[in-house]
Amino acid sequence: MSVLVIGGGYAGLKAALDCAATNGDEEVFFVLRTPNIGGLFSKLHLVEGKHPSEILSPLIEQIKENEKIHALTNAVVERVKEEDHGFKVSILRKPIRIDETKCDSCGECWKICPVRPPDRCNEWLINRNAIYTPEEALSYAIERETPFCQATCPVSLDIRGYAGLIADGKFKEAYELIREKVPFPGVLGRVCTHPCEEMCKRGLIDGPISIAKLKRFVADYVYENYGNEIEPEPVPSTKGKKVAVIGSGPAGLTAAYDLKIYGYDVTVFEKLPVVGGMMATGIPKYRLPRATLEREIEFVRGIGVEIKTNVEVDEDMFAELRKTYDAVFISVGAHVSGKLGIPGEDLEGVIPGIDFLREVNLGKEAKIGKRVVVVGGGNVAIDAARSVLR
């Protein structure tokens, strides 16, 4: 039966090696929480007159060379369950963020790494290089805690990553990093409420980084300068399953985009004559240029997502979709304005804000008088007021 050793200090290393030596052909799994090996022992000043590295290095080399020992660094034990005279263990391993097939151990990444997180093995009192080297780990590894901005982002965009690429002038790479999570970088750069900026640590010094504007800049720059290089290619349907998406707003199109990338055959059904949901009918053109929106919608179409407009899914059609498709994703949006709950709000001439914006954005004539009162002060109210002036 295999053996599991938890912990990466001196005791853990010795236990793993001893188990491998005494358990015959049984495998030994060695789990430690950090990318580096040695734990707190490695941070001691001297041990019996020797530096910890002198004691640990031979043990680490033995761990690396022993084929019976499988070291799982940067991992935590999530669950232990008794089963068949032993234990079933669930282990969560975080990525080391290094492509080991391409790394040649040159060490250049360690020299230029700009990130210095607090050192957990020194009680977070000092900072250390975010990259662990083979001298202290099994391989090169990058330790990256989730930044506050990324943790606040609804889709967990790698904000620090693309901001760093923009700072290095790598605009196309920054754009591609954003698109790994969202198909609408240009849209988000204009209309996202950017809660990430409220959590930006730079705000403790002077002011938060303009994260949303960086996204807008890099999308516009790439569209203008790399147009042909970023044209989408059709993604083959490899799963053999079909998914219907009801609604072509940001949720529906993002789901369709992700599902298609994963190899599903996706069809989007939209009730209105235009694609985009509230992006197209709720946000005025002066805030979200239609050329930007249409370009990013075409990107979704370009990978092979089929979009059908002017299709209202009623009860009968919904039942048919459930029979025809393997799954149905419902993303019909929030196209109904909130009510005040007061007498007279249903009188002629009182127009819900979302209804008014829809009429304007669809190019229809909105019936308003010479003097208009807008009740409310949120995004819809301000968009309605500015549209009335226009």
C-alpha positions in Angstrom: 0.0 0.0 0.0 1.3 3.5 -0.9 2.3 6.0 1.8 1.4 9.7 2.0 3.8 12.0 3.8 2.5 15.5 4.6 5.0 18.3 5.2 8.2 19.5 3.6 10.5 20.2 6.4 13.5 18.1 7.6 11.2 15.6 9.3 9.0 15.2 6.2 12.0 14.7 3.9 13.5 12.0 6.2 10.1 10.3 6.6 9.6 10.1 2.8 13.1 8.7 2.2 12.7 6.2 5.1 9.3 5.0 3.8 10.7 4.6 0.3 13.6 2.5 1.7 11.5 0.2 3.9 8.3 -0.2 1.9 9.6 -2.4 -0.9 8.0 -1.5 -4.2 5.3 0.7 -2.7 5.1 4.3 -3.8 5.5 7.3 -1.5 3.6 10.5 -2.1 5.2 13.6 -0.6 2.8 16.6 -0.2 3.9 20.1 0.8 2.1 23.3 0.8 4.7 25.6 -0.7 6.7 25.3 -3.9 10.0 25.1 -2.0 11.3 22.2 0.1 12.6 22.5 3.6 9.9 24.4 5.3 10.9 26.5 8.3 13.9 24.4 8.8 15.5 26.0 5.7 15.2 29.4 7.3 17.1 28.6 10.5 20.4 30.3 11.0 22.6 27.3 11.9 21.8 23.7 12.8 24.6 22.0 14.8 27.1 24.4 13.3 25.9 23.9 9.7 23.8 26.0 7.4 20.4 24.4 6.7 21.1 24.1 3.0 24.1 21.8 3.7 21.7 19.4 5.5 18.8 19.7 3.2 20.5 19.7 -0.2 21.6 16.0 -0.1 18.1 15.0 1.0 16.4 17.0 -1.8 18.7 15.4 -4.3 17.7 12.0 -3.0 14.1 12.9 -3.3 14.6 14.0 -6.9 16.5 10.8 -7.9 14.2 8.3 -6.1 11.6 7.0 -8.7 9.4 5.7 -5.9 8.8 9.2 -4.4 6.3 11.5 -6.0 6.6 15.0 -4.7 3.5 17.2 -4.9 4.7 20.7 -4.2 2.4 23.7 -3.9 -0.4 21.4 -2.8 -2.8 20.9 0.1 -4.7 18.0 1.4 -8.4 18.8 1.2 -10.0 15.6 2.4 -9.1 12.3 4.1 -11.6 9.4 4.0 -11.1 5.9 5.5 -11.6 3.3 2.8 -10.6 -0.4 2.3 -8.2 -0.7 5.3 -6.5 2.5 4.2 -7.3 6.1 3.3 -8.6 7.9 0.2 -7.0 11.4 0.1 -8.1 14.4 -2.1 -5.3 16.7 -2.9 -5.5 20.2 -4.5 -2.4 21.2 -6.3 -1.9 24.8 -7.5 0.0 25.4 -10.7 3.7 26.1 -10.6 3.2 28.5 -13.6 6.3 27.2 -15.3 6.2 25.1 -18.5 8.7 22.4 -17.5 8.9 21.2 -21.1 10.4 24.5 -22.2 12.4 25.6 -19.1 16.1 25.1 -19.5 17.0 26.3 -16.0 18.8 29.3 -17.3 17.8 31.4 -14.3 17.0 34.6 -16.3 13.4 34.7 -14.9 14.7 34.9 -11.4 17.0 37.8 -12.2 14.3 40.0 -13.8 11.2 39.0 -11.8 9.6 42.3 -10.6 7.2 40.6 -8.1 8.3 40.2 -4.5 5.6 38.7 -2.3 5.9 38.4 1.5 7.9 35.4 2.6 5.6 33.0 4.4 8.6 31.1 5.9 9.8 34.3 7.5 6.4 35.1 9.1 5.7 37.5 6.2 8.1 40.0 7.7 10.3 40.3 4.6 9.7 39.9 0.9 11.2 37.3 -1.4 11.6 36.7 -5.1 8.3 35.2 -6.4 10.3 32.6 -8.3 11.6 29.5 -6.6 14.8 28.0 -8.0 15.7 24.3 -8.2 18.2 24.8 -5.3 15.2 25.1 -3.0 12.4 23.4 -5.0 12.0 20.5 -7.3 12.0 22.8 -10.3 11.5 26.5 -11.1 8.1 27.6 -9.8 6.3 31.0 -9.5 4.4 31.8 -6.4 1.5 34.2 -7.1 -1.1 35.0 -4.5 -4.3 36.4 -6.1 -4.1 40.2 -6.0 -7.0 42.1 -4.5 -8.0 43.6 -7.9 -8.2 40.1 -9.5 -10.1 38.7 -6.5 -12.7 41.5 -6.9 -13.1 41.1 -10.7 -16.3 39.1 -11.4 -14.4 37.0 -14.0 -11.0 37.0 -12.2 -9.1 38.7 -15.0 -5.3 38.5 -14.6 -5.1 42.3 -14.2 -1.6 42.4 -12.9 -0.5 40.3 -15.8 -2.0 42.4 -18.6 -1.1 45.7 -16.9 2.5 44.4 -16.7 2.5 43.4 -20.4 1.2 46.9 -21.3 3.9 48.5 -19.3 6.5 46.4 -21.2 4.9 47.5 -24.5 3.6 44.0 -25.3 0.2 45.2 -26.3 -0.8 42.2 -28.4 0.1 39.8 -25.6 -1.9 41.9 -23.1 -4.9 41.7 -25.4 -4.6 38.0 -25.8 -4.3 37.5 -22.0 -7.5 39.5 -21.5 -9.3 37.5 -24.2 -8.5 34.2 -22.4 -11.3 35.1 -20.0 -13.6 37.5 -21.8 -14.5 38.0 -25.5 -15.3 41.7 -25.0 -12.2 43.6 -24.0 -13.2 46.7 -25.9 -16.6 46.7 -24.4 -15.4 46.2 -20.9 -12.8 48.9 -21.3 -15.7 51.4 -21.8 -18.6 50.3 -19.7 -17.2 48.1 -16.9 -17.9 49.5 -13.4 -14.3 48.4 -12.5 -14.7 47.4 -8.9 -11.1 46.3 -9.2 -9.9 49.9 -9.0 -11.4 50.3 -5.6 -9.2 47.5 -4.3 -6.0 48.6 -6.1 -3.1 48.9 -3.7 -1.7 51.8 -5.6 -4.6 53.8 -4.1 -2.9 53.7 -0.8 0.0 55.7 -2.2 -1.6 58.2 -4.6 -4.4 56.8 -6.8 -5.6 53.5 -8.2 -4.3 52.3 -11.6 -6.8 53.1 -14.4 -7.4 49.4 -15.0 -10.5 49.8 -17.2 -8.9 52.5 -19.4 -5.8 50.2 -19.9 -8.2 47.5 -21.2 -9.8 50.0 -23.6 -6.5 51.3 -24.8 -5.0 47.9 -25.5 -8.1 46.7 -27.3 -8.3 49.8 -29.5 -4.6 49.7 -30.2 -4.6 46.0 -31.2 -7.7 46.4 -33.4 -6.0 49.3 -35.2 -2.5 47.8 -35.6 -3.0 44.0 -35.6 -6.3 43.6 -37.4 -5.4 40.7 -39.7 -3.3 38.9 -37.1 -6.1 38.5 -34.6 -8.8 37.3 -36.9 -10.5 34.3 -35.3 -10.3 30.8 -36.8 -13.2 28.4 -36.6 -13.1 26.0 -33.7 -14.1 22.4 -34.6 -16.9 20.8 -32.6 -15.2 17.9 -30.9 -17.5 17.0 -28.1 -20.3 15.7 -30.2 -22.9 17.6 -28.1 -25.1 20.6 -28.9 -25.9 23.6 -26.6 -28.6 26.1 -27.1 -28.1 29.6 -25.6 -31.2 31.8 -25.1 -30.3 35.4 -25.2 -27.3 37.1 -26.9 -26.3 39.5 -24.1 -22.9 39.5 -22.4 -23.7 36.4 -20.4 -25.1 34.4 -23.4 -22.3 35.3 -25.8 -19.6 34.7 -23.2 -21.1 31.3 -22.4 -21.4 30.5 -26.1 -17.8 31.6 -26.7 -16.4 29.5 -23.9 -18.5 26.5 -24.8 -17.3 26.7 -28.4 -13.7 26.9 -27.3 -14.3 23.7 -25.4 -15.5 22.0 -28.5 -19.3 22.2 -28.2 -21.7 23.0 -31.1 -23.4 26.2 -30.0 -26.4 28.1 -31.3 -27.6 31.4 -29.8 -31.3 32.5 -30.1 -32.1 36.2 -29.8 -35.5 37.7 -29.6 -34.5 41.1 -30.8 -33.3 42.0 -34.3 -29.8 42.9 -33.0 -27.2 40.9 -31.2 -25.7 42.0 -27.9 -28.5 42.3 -25.4 -28.2 45.2 -23.1 -24.8 46.1 -24.7 -26.7 46.9 -27.9 -30.0 48.1 -26.6 -29.3 49.5 -23.1 -26.0 51.4 -23.5 -26.1 54.4 -25.8 -23.8 54.5 -28.8 -21.8 57.5 -27.5 -20.7 55.4 -24.6 -20.2 52.1 -26.5 -19.5 52.7 -30.2 -21.3 50.1 -32.3 -18.2 49.4 -34.3 -16.4 48.1 -31.2 -19.3 46.0 -30.1 -20.0 44.5 -33.6 -16.3 43.7 -34.1 -16.2 41.7 -30.9 -19.5 40.0 -31.7 -18.1 39.0 -35.0 -15.2 37.4 -33.2 -17.7 35.2 -31.4 -19.3 34.3 -34.7 -15.8 33.8 -36.2 -15.0 30.8 -34.0 -18.1 29.0 -35.2 -21.0 30.2 -32.9 -24.3 30.4 -34.8 -26.5 33.3 -33.8 -30.1 33.6 -34.8 -32.0 36.9 -34.3 -35.7 37.6 -34.3 -36.4 34.3 -32.6 -38.6 34.4 -29.6 -38.4 31.3 -27.5 -41.9 30.5 -26.2 -43.0 27.5 -24.1 -43.4 25.2 -27.1 -40.1 26.1 -28.6 -38.4 25.8 -25.2 -39.7 22.2 -25.0 -38.4 21.5 -28.5 -35.0 22.9 -27.6 -34.7 20.6 -24.6 -35.4 17.7 -26.9 -33.1 18.8 -29.7 -30.1 20.0 -27.7 -28.0 18.4 -25.0 -28.1 21.4 -22.8 -29.9 24.8 -22.7 -28.3 28.0 -21.2 -30.8 30.7 -20.3 -29.5 34.2 -20.3 -32.5 36.4 -21.1 -31.1 39.4 -19.2 -32.9 42.1 -17.1 -34.8 44.1 -19.6 -37.6 45.2 -17.2 -37.2 48.6 -15.4 -37.7 48.8 -11.7 -41.0 50.2 -10.5 -41.5 53.1 -8.1 -44.7 51.6 -6.6 -46.6 54.9 -6.7 -49.9 56.0 -8.3 -49.6 57.4 -11.8 -46.4 55.7 -12.9 -48.4 53.8 -15.6 -49.9 57.0 -17.1 -49.3 57.9 -20.7 -46.0 59.8 -21.1 -44.3 58.0 -18.2 -41.6 55.8 -19.9 -39.5 53.2 -18.1 -35.8 54.1 -18.5 -34.8 50.8 -20.0 -37.7 50.9 -22.5 -36.7 54.4 -23.6 -33.1 53.4 -24.1 -34.1 50.3 -26.1 -36.3 52.5 -28.4 -33.4 55.0 -29.0 -30.8 52.3 -29.6 -33.0 50.4 -32.0 -33.4 53.6 -34.0 -37.1 54.0 -33.2 -38.8 57.3 -32.4 -39.2 57.8 -28.6 -42.3 59.8 -27.7 -41.1 62.5 -25.4 -42.1 66.1 -24.9 -40.1 69.3 -24.8 -39.5 69.1 -21.1 -38.4 65.8 -19.5 -37.9 64.7 -15.9 -35.7 61.7 -15.2 -36.3 60.0 -11.9 -33.2 58.2 -10.6 -29.4 58.8 -10.6 -27.9 55.5 -11.7 -26.4 54.5 -15.0 -29.7 54.0 -16.7 -31.0 57.4 -15.5 -27.9 59.3 -16.6 -27.8 57.5 -20.0 -31.5 58.4 -20.5 -30.9 62.0 -19.6 -27.9 62.3 -22.0 -29.9 60.5 -24.7 -32.8 63.0 -24.3 -30.4 65.9 -24.7 -29.0 64.3 -27.9 
